[in-house]
Amino acid sequence: MPRENVTLECTEARKEGKSPSRYMGSRNKKLKTDKLQMMKFNPALKRRTLHKEIK
């Protein structure tokens, strides 16, 4: 199965001392070999921030 589940974590929340928000997503690992990055809403910061894939 080429799709895998990934966890996206906020990159800006830890710098500001707040808890990072996490989202679950999936990606096709045959077509997208690099780590996934998406703009998602962080409720602790009350704005959209960059979320990157973590292990």
CYANA upper distance limits for C-alpha pairs under 8 A (distance plus 0.5 A):
  2 PRO  CA     28 ASN  CA      6.11
  2 PRO  CA     29 LYS  CA      6.31
  2 PRO  CA     30 LYS  CA      6.72
  3 ARG  CA     26 SER  CA      6.94
  3 ARG  CA     27 ARG  CA      5.97
  3 ARG  CA     28 ASN  CA      4.90
  3 ARG  CA     29 LYS  CA      6.48
  4 GLU  CA     26 SER  CA      5.97
  4 GLU  CA     27 ARG  CA      6.23
  4 GLU  CA     28 ASN  CA      7.05
  4 GLU  CA     29 LYS  CA      7.25
  5 ASN  CA     24 MET  CA      7.55
  5 ASN  CA     25 GLY  CA      6.27
  5 ASN  CA     26 SER  CA      4.84
  5 ASN  CA     27 ARG  CA      7.21
  6 VAL  CA     24 MET  CA      6.41
  6 VAL  CA     25 GLY  CA      5.83
  6 VAL  CA     26 SER  CA      5.99
  6 VAL  CA     27 ARG  CA      7.74
  6 VAL  CA     53 GLU  CA      6.97
  6 VAL  CA     54 ILE  CA      7.81
  6 VAL  CA     55 LYS  CA      7.97
  7 THR  CA     22 ARG  CA      7.19
  7 THR  CA     23 TYR  CA      6.31
  7 THR  CA     24 MET  CA      5.22
  7 THR  CA     25 GLY  CA      6.78
  7 THR  CA     53 GLU  CA      6.11
  7 THR  CA     54 ILE  CA      6.31
  7 THR  CA     55 LYS  CA      7.61
  8 LEU  CA     22 ARG  CA      5.95
  8 LEU  CA     23 TYR  CA      5.57
  8 LEU  CA     24 MET  CA      6.65
  8 LEU  CA     25 GLY  CA      7.74
  8 LEU  CA     36 LEU  CA      8.34
  8 LEU  CA     37 GLN  CA      8.14
  8 LEU  CA     51 HIS  CA      5.94
  8 LEU  CA     52 LYS  CA      5.57
  8 LEU  CA     53 GLU  CA      4.93
  8 LEU  CA     54 ILE  CA      6.60
  9 GLU  CA     20 PRO  CA      6.96
  9 GLU  CA     21 SER  CA      6.41
  9 GLU  CA     22 ARG  CA      5.06
  9 GLU  CA     23 TYR  CA      7.15
  9 GLU  CA     51 HIS  CA      5.47
  9 GLU  CA     52 LYS  CA      6.02
  9 GLU  CA     53 GLU  CA      6.89
  9 GLU  CA     54 ILE  CA      7.17
 10 CYS  CA     20 PRO  CA      5.80
 10 CYS  CA     21 SER  CA      6.11
 10 CYS  CA     22 ARG  CA      7.08
 10 CYS  CA     42 ASN  CA      7.83
 10 CYS  CA     49 THR  CA      7.15
 10 CYS  CA     50 LEU  CA      6.52
 10 CYS  CA     51 HIS  CA      4.80
 10 CYS  CA     52 LYS  CA      7.08
 11 THR  CA     15 LYS  CA      8.31
 11 THR  CA     20 PRO  CA      8.03
 11 THR  CA     49 THR  CA      7.96
 11 THR  CA     50 LEU  CA      6.60
 11 THR  CA     51 HIS  CA      6.32
 11 THR  CA     52 LYS  CA      7.35
 12 GLU  CA     16 GLU  CA      7.25
 12 GLU  CA     20 PRO  CA      8.28
 12 GLU  CA     49 THR  CA      7.38
 12 GLU  CA     50 LEU  CA      7.86
 13 ALA  CA     17 GLY  CA      6.78
 13 ALA  CA     18 LYS  CA      5.69
 13 ALA  CA     19 SER  CA      6.57
 13 ALA  CA     20 PRO  CA      5.54
 13 ALA  CA     21 SER  CA      8.31
 13 ALA  CA     44 ALA  CA      8.42
 13 ALA  CA     45 LEU  CA      7.68
 14 ARG  CA     18 LYS  CA      6.19
 14 ARG  CA     19 SER  CA      7.03
 14 ARG  CA     20 PRO  CA      6.81
 18 LYS  CA     44 ALA  CA      7.42
 18 LYS  CA     45 LEU  CA      8.38
 19 SER  CA     44 ALA  CA      7.53
 20 PRO  CA     42 ASN  CA      8.10
 20 PRO  CA     44 ALA  CA      8.20
 21 SER  CA     42 ASN  CA      6.25
 21 SER  CA     43 PRO  CA      7.90
 21 SER  CA     44 ALA  CA      8.09
 22 ARG  CA     51 HIS  CA      8.47
 27 ARG  CA     32 LYS  CA      7.46
 27 ARG  CA     36 LEU  CA      8.21
 28 ASN  CA     32 LYS  CA      6.33
 29 LYS  CA     33 THR  CA      6.09
 32 LYS  CA     36 LEU  CA      8.39
 35 LYS  CA     52 LYS  CA      7.72
 35 LYS  CA     53 GLU  CA      6.26
 36 LEU  CA     52 LYS  CA      6.49
 36 LEU  CA     53 GLU  CA      5.81
 37 GLN  CA     50 LEU  CA      7.38
 37 GLN  CA     51 HIS  CA      6.19
 37 GLN  CA     52 LYS  CA      5.04
 37 GLN  CA     53 GLU  CA      6.88
 38 MET  CA     50 LEU  CA      6.33
 38 MET  CA     51 HIS  CA      5.86
 38 MET  CA     52 LYS  CA      7.15
 39 MET  CA     48 ARG  CA      6.64
 39 MET  CA     49 THR  CA      5.94
 39 MET  CA     50 LEU  CA      5.10
 39 MET  CA     51 HIS  CA      6.45
 40 LYS  CA     48 ARG  CA      5.74
 40 LYS  CA     49 THR  CA      6.18
 40 LYS  CA     50 LEU  CA      6.89
 40 LYS  CA     51 HIS  CA      6.88
 41 PHE  CA     46 LYS  CA      7.66
 41 PHE  CA     47 ARG  CA      6.14
 41 PHE  CA     48 ARG  CA      4.65
 41 PHE  CA     49 THR  CA      6.65
 42 ASN  CA     46 LYS  CA      6.25
 42 ASN  CA     47 ARG  CA      6.26
 42 ASN  CA     48 ARG  CA      6.42
 42 ASN  CA     49 THR  CA      6.97
 43 PRO  CA     47 ARG  CA      7.47
